[in-house]
Amino acid sequence: MISYVIIAIVAVAVSLLISIPVTANISVKKKAEKDLEELTPLLQLAIEEAEKKKKQDFSKVEFLTIEEGLCVQCMHIGPFDDEPGTIARMDQYLLENGYENDFSKERFHHEIYLSDARRVAPEKWRTVIRHPIKRR
């Protein structure tokens, strides 16, 4: 059995910048750059710890910010093979609320895995599924 959390349309923070003055947009970008600078030493430390612990090369790991814009997302609970049913419900939600998917070279289907598939039973896997959208 698959459970679903309410589907919601979300405006990722970056998309909200459209309604504020350009100077605020610049200051928000500078803050994001400052936050990244502060996180870089932590990321490097995490990479070093992972390399020691796992005896693997993690030098290609990077921290990045994705400006996704307007999106719809849903928490899928269950095995990955059952995700098409969740995506169909997301598409129905969009249709009923005046939106459509907006996939492009810059805007993608995203999945955020909240469960460790090696340690959690498939029926309990939690995955956030996110799609870029636009008004019809």
WOUR-V147040 format. One record per run of one state. SS is the DSSP state (helix for helix, strand for strand, loop for the rest). FROM is the first residue (numbers start at 1). LEN is the number of residues. If there is no record, write none. Layout:
ss->SS from->FROM len->LEN
ss->SS from->FROM len->LEN
This chain:
ss->loop from->1 len->2
ss->strand from->3 len->2
ss->loop from->5 len->3
ss->strand from->8 len->4
ss->loop from->12 len->1
ss->helix from->13 len->7
ss->loop from->20 len->2
ss->helix from->22 len->33
ss->loop from->55 len->15
ss->strand from->70 len->8
ss->loop from->78 len->2
ss->helix from->80 len->17
ss->loop from->97 len->2
ss->strand from->99 len->3
ss->loop from->102 len->8
ss->strand from->110 len->4
ss->loop from->114 len->8
ss->helix from->122 len->3
ss->loop from->125 len->1
ss->strand from->126 len->10
ss->loop from->136 len->1
